[in-house]
Amino acid sequence: AWHHPDITASYAWVEVRLTNHAAKGITDKDFELAKKIEDVVQWQPAKEGGALEGTPLTDQRFAYVKYD
């Protein structure tokens, strides 16, 4: 989408900032890309029944992981 992402990650959060020099404001592309990023962030592999187990929700070491 010709955006320039700045990505900051920590153990409990990820921040993605997008910059688009071509547009002078928020465009439909911004909303579409933000939705796709949100889909990836909210992905829960355990719900798909594959080999990936996802976050162990009953283990208190991972209690900081919150899904909407």
Chimera marker file (.cmm) of the C-alpha trace (Angstrom):
<marker_set name="trace">
<marker id="1" x="0.000" y="0.000" z="0.000" r="1" g="1" b="0" radius="0.5"/>
<marker id="2" x="3.092" y="2.208" z="-0.242" r="1" g="1" b="0" radius="0.5"/>
<marker id="3" x="3.088" y="2.963" z="3.442" r="1" g="1" b="0" radius="0.5"/>
<marker id="4" x="6.209" y="3.232" z="5.543" r="1" g="1" b="0" radius="0.5"/>
<marker id="5" x="5.606" y="1.298" z="8.765" r="1" g="1" b="0" radius="0.5"/>
<marker id="6" x="7.394" y="2.014" z="12.016" r="1" g="1" b="0" radius="0.5"/>
<marker id="7" x="7.080" y="-1.081" z="14.194" r="1" g="1" b="0" radius="0.5"/>
<marker id="8" x="7.835" y="-1.179" z="17.905" r="1" g="1" b="0" radius="0.5"/>
<marker id="9" x="7.493" y="-4.463" z="19.777" r="1" g="1" b="0" radius="0.5"/>
<marker id="10" x="7.688" y="-5.437" z="23.418" r="1" g="1" b="0" radius="0.5"/>
<marker id="11" x="6.817" y="-8.652" z="25.236" r="1" g="1" b="0" radius="0.5"/>
<marker id="12" x="3.229" y="-7.515" z="25.816" r="1" g="1" b="0" radius="0.5"/>
<marker id="13" x="2.440" y="-5.171" z="22.922" r="1" g="1" b="0" radius="0.5"/>
<marker id="14" x="3.169" y="-4.188" z="19.334" r="1" g="1" b="0" radius="0.5"/>
<marker id="15" x="2.760" y="-0.698" z="17.907" r="1" g="1" b="0" radius="0.5"/>
<marker id="16" x="2.539" y="-0.083" z="14.161" r="1" g="1" b="0" radius="0.5"/>
<marker id="17" x="2.593" y="3.468" z="12.817" r="1" g="1" b="0" radius="0.5"/>
<marker id="18" x="1.946" y="4.052" z="9.141" r="1" g="1" b="0" radius="0.5"/>
<marker id="19" x="3.123" y="6.982" z="7.059" r="1" g="1" b="0" radius="0.5"/>
<marker id="20" x="1.984" y="7.704" z="3.531" r="1" g="1" b="0" radius="0.5"/>
<marker id="21" x="3.740" y="10.613" z="1.857" r="1" g="1" b="0" radius="0.5"/>
<marker id="22" x="1.506" y="10.526" z="-1.224" r="1" g="1" b="0" radius="0.5"/>
<marker id="23" x="-1.761" y="11.284" z="0.582" r="1" g="1" b="0" radius="0.5"/>
<marker id="24" x="-2.531" y="14.313" z="2.685" r="1" g="1" b="0" radius="0.5"/>
<marker id="25" x="-4.675" y="12.476" z="5.206" r="1" g="1" b="0" radius="0.5"/>
<marker id="26" x="-6.217" y="9.104" z="5.926" r="1" g="1" b="0" radius="0.5"/>
<marker id="27" x="-7.286" y="7.111" z="2.872" r="1" g="1" b="0" radius="0.5"/>
<marker id="28" x="-9.232" y="3.898" z="2.259" r="1" g="1" b="0" radius="0.5"/>
<marker id="29" x="-5.871" y="2.155" z="1.882" r="1" g="1" b="0" radius="0.5"/>
<marker id="30" x="-5.003" y="3.171" z="5.456" r="1" g="1" b="0" radius="0.5"/>
<marker id="31" x="-8.198" y="1.590" z="6.764" r="1" g="1" b="0" radius="0.5"/>
<marker id="32" x="-7.734" y="-1.580" z="4.695" r="1" g="1" b="0" radius="0.5"/>
<marker id="33" x="-4.137" y="-2.016" z="5.828" r="1" g="1" b="0" radius="0.5"/>
<marker id="34" x="-5.063" y="-1.319" z="9.463" r="1" g="1" b="0" radius="0.5"/>
<marker id="35" x="-7.786" y="-3.988" z="9.238" r="1" g="1" b="0" radius="0.5"/>
<marker id="36" x="-5.330" y="-6.524" z="7.833" r="1" g="1" b="0" radius="0.5"/>
<marker id="37" x="-2.816" y="-5.744" z="10.608" r="1" g="1" b="0" radius="0.5"/>
<marker id="38" x="-5.585" y="-6.153" z="13.193" r="1" g="1" b="0" radius="0.5"/>
<marker id="39" x="-6.530" y="-9.537" z="11.667" r="1" g="1" b="0" radius="0.5"/>
<marker id="40" x="-2.942" y="-10.743" z="12.052" r="1" g="1" b="0" radius="0.5"/>
<marker id="41" x="-2.609" y="-9.415" z="15.604" r="1" g="1" b="0" radius="0.5"/>
<marker id="42" x="-5.874" y="-11.045" z="16.703" r="1" g="1" b="0" radius="0.5"/>
<marker id="43" x="-5.105" y="-14.382" z="15.002" r="1" g="1" b="0" radius="0.5"/>
<marker id="44" x="-5.640" y="-17.328" z="17.353" r="1" g="1" b="0" radius="0.5"/>
<marker id="45" x="-4.134" y="-20.462" z="15.794" r="1" g="1" b="0" radius="0.5"/>
<marker id="46" x="-5.738" y="-22.811" z="18.344" r="1" g="1" b="0" radius="0.5"/>
<marker id="47" x="-9.174" y="-21.976" z="16.907" r="1" g="1" b="0" radius="0.5"/>
<marker id="48" x="-8.131" y="-23.340" z="13.503" r="1" g="1" b="0" radius="0.5"/>
<marker id="49" x="-7.321" y="-26.846" z="14.715" r="1" g="1" b="0" radius="0.5"/>
<marker id="50" x="-3.896" y="-27.077" z="13.052" r="1" g="1" b="0" radius="0.5"/>
<marker id="51" x="-0.460" y="-27.954" z="14.395" r="1" g="1" b="0" radius="0.5"/>
<marker id="52" x="0.007" y="-24.501" z="15.941" r="1" g="1" b="0" radius="0.5"/>
<marker id="53" x="-1.370" y="-24.479" z="19.484" r="1" g="1" b="0" radius="0.5"/>
<marker id="54" x="-1.449" y="-20.742" z="20.120" r="1" g="1" b="0" radius="0.5"/>
<marker id="55" x="-1.241" y="-19.057" z="23.503" r="1" g="1" b="0" radius="0.5"/>
<marker id="56" x="-1.944" y="-21.352" z="26.480" r="1" g="1" b="0" radius="0.5"/>
<marker id="57" x="-4.867" y="-19.458" z="28.005" r="1" g="1" b="0" radius="0.5"/>
<marker id="58" x="-4.821" y="-21.406" z="31.287" r="1" g="1" b="0" radius="0.5"/>
<marker id="59" x="-1.139" y="-20.686" z="32.024" r="1" g="1" b="0" radius="0.5"/>
<marker id="60" x="-0.806" y="-17.589" z="34.247" r="1" g="1" b="0" radius="0.5"/>
<marker id="61" x="2.572" y="-16.729" z="32.677" r="1" g="1" b="0" radius="0.5"/>
<marker id="62" x="0.626" y="-15.634" z="29.601" r="1" g="1" b="0" radius="0.5"/>
<marker id="63" x="-2.217" y="-13.822" z="31.401" r="1" g="1" b="0" radius="0.5"/>
<marker id="64" x="-1.095" y="-10.519" z="29.868" r="1" g="1" b="0" radius="0.5"/>
<marker id="65" x="-2.199" y="-11.725" z="26.407" r="1" g="1" b="0" radius="0.5"/>
<marker id="66" x="-5.679" y="-10.318" z="25.786" r="1" g="1" b="0" radius="0.5"/>
<marker id="67" x="-7.887" y="-11.011" z="22.780" r="1" g="1" b="0" radius="0.5"/>
<marker id="68" x="-10.882" y="-8.891" z="21.833" r="1" g="1" b="0" radius="0.5"/>
<link id1="1" id2="2" r="1" g="1" b="0" radius="0.2"/>
<link id1="2" id2="3" r="1" g="1" b="0" radius="0.2"/>
<link id1="3" id2="4" r="1" g="1" b="0" radius="0.2"/>
<link id1="4" id2="5" r="1" g="1" b="0" radius="0.2"/>
<link id1="5" id2="6" r="1" g="1" b="0" radius="0.2"/>
<link id1="6" id2="7" r="1" g="1" b="0" radius="0.2"/>
<link id1="7" id2="8" r="1" g="1" b="0" radius="0.2"/>
<link id1="8" id2="9" r="1" g="1" b="0" radius="0.2"/>
<link id1="9" id2="10" r="1" g="1" b="0" radius="0.2"/>
<link id1="10" id2="11" r="1" g="1" b="0" radius="0.2"/>
<link id1="11" id2="12" r="1" g="1" b="0" radius="0.2"/>
<link id1="12" id2="13" r="1" g="1" b="0" radius="0.2"/>
<link id1="13" id2="14" r="1" g="1" b="0" radius="0.2"/>
<link id1="14" id2="15" r="1" g="1" b="0" radius="0.2"/>
<link id1="15" id2="16" r="1" g="1" b="0" radius="0.2"/>
<link id1="16" id2="17" r="1" g="1" b="0" radius="0.2"/>
<link id1="17" id2="18" r="1" g="1" b="0" radius="0.2"/>
<link id1="18" id2="19" r="1" g="1" b="0" radius="0.2"/>
<link id1="19" id2="20" r="1" g="1" b="0" radius="0.2"/>
<link id1="20" id2="21" r="1" g="1" b="0" radius="0.2"/>
<link id1="21" id2="22" r="1" g="1" b="0" radius="0.2"/>
<link id1="22" id2="23" r="1" g="1" b="0" radius="0.2"/>
<link id1="23" id2="24" r="1" g="1" b="0" radius="0.2"/>
<link id1="24" id2="25" r="1" g="1" b="0" radius="0.2"/>
<link id1="25" id2="26" r="1" g="1" b="0" radius="0.2"/>
<link id1="26" id2="27" r="1" g="1" b="0" radius="0.2"/>
<link id1="27" id2="28" r="1" g="1" b="0" radius="0.2"/>
<link id1="28" id2="29" r="1" g="1" b="0" radius="0.2"/>
<link id1="29" id2="30" r="1" g="1" b="0" radius="0.2"/>
<link id1="30" id2="31" r="1" g="1" b="0" radius="0.2"/>
<link id1="31" id2="32" r="1" g="1" b="0" radius="0.2"/>
<link id1="32" id2="33" r="1" g="1" b="0" radius="0.2"/>
<link id1="33" id2="34" r="1" g="1" b="0" radius="0.2"/>
<link id1="34" id2="35" r="1" g="1" b="0" radius="0.2"/>
<link id1="35" id2="36" r="1" g="1" b="0" radius="0.2"/>
<link id1="36" id2="37" r="1" g="1" b="0" radius="0.2"/>
<link id1="37" id2="38" r="1" g="1" b="0" radius="0.2"/>
<link id1="38" id2="39" r="1" g="1" b="0" radius="0.2"/>
<link id1="39" id2="40" r="1" g="1" b="0" radius="0.2"/>
<link id1="40" id2="41" r="1" g="1" b="0" radius="0.2"/>
<link id1="41" id2="42" r="1" g="1" b="0" radius="0.2"/>
<link id1="42" id2="43" r="1" g="1" b="0" radius="0.2"/>
<link id1="43" id2="44" r="1" g="1" b="0" radius="0.2"/>
<link id1="44" id2="45" r="1" g="1" b="0" radius="0.2"/>
<link id1="45" id2="46" r="1" g="1" b="0" radius="0.2"/>
<link id1="46" id2="47" r="1" g="1" b="0" radius="0.2"/>
<link id1="47" id2="48" r="1" g="1" b="0" radius="0.2"/>
<link id1="48" id2="49" r="1" g="1" b="0" radius="0.2"/>
<link id1="49" id2="50" r="1" g="1" b="0" radius="0.2"/>
<link id1="50" id2="51" r="1" g="1" b="0" radius="0.2"/>
<link id1="51" id2="52" r="1" g="1" b="0" radius="0.2"/>
<link id1="52" id2="53" r="1" g="1" b="0" radius="0.2"/>
<link id1="53" id2="54" r="1" g="1" b="0" radius="0.2"/>
<link id1="54" id2="55" r="1" g="1" b="0" radius="0.2"/>
<link id1="55" id2="56" r="1" g="1" b="0" radius="0.2"/>
<link id1="56" id2="57" r="1" g="1" b="0" radius="0.2"/>
<link id1="57" id2="58" r="1" g="1" b="0" radius="0.2"/>
<link id1="58" id2="59" r="1" g="1" b="0" radius="0.2"/>
<link id1="59" id2="60" r="1" g="1" b="0" radius="0.2"/>
<link id1="60" id2="61" r="1" g="1" b="0" radius="0.2"/>
<link id1="61" id2="62" r="1" g="1" b="0" radius="0.2"/>
<link id1="62" id2="63" r="1" g="1" b="0" radius="0.2"/>
<link id1="63" id2="64" r="1" g="1" b="0" radius="0.2"/>
<link id1="64" id2="65" r="1" g="1" b="0" radius="0.2"/>
<link id1="65" id2="66" r="1" g="1" b="0" radius="0.2"/>
<link id1="66" id2="67" r="1" g="1" b="0" radius="0.2"/>
<link id1="67" id2="68" r="1" g="1" b="0" radius="0.2"/>
</marker_set>
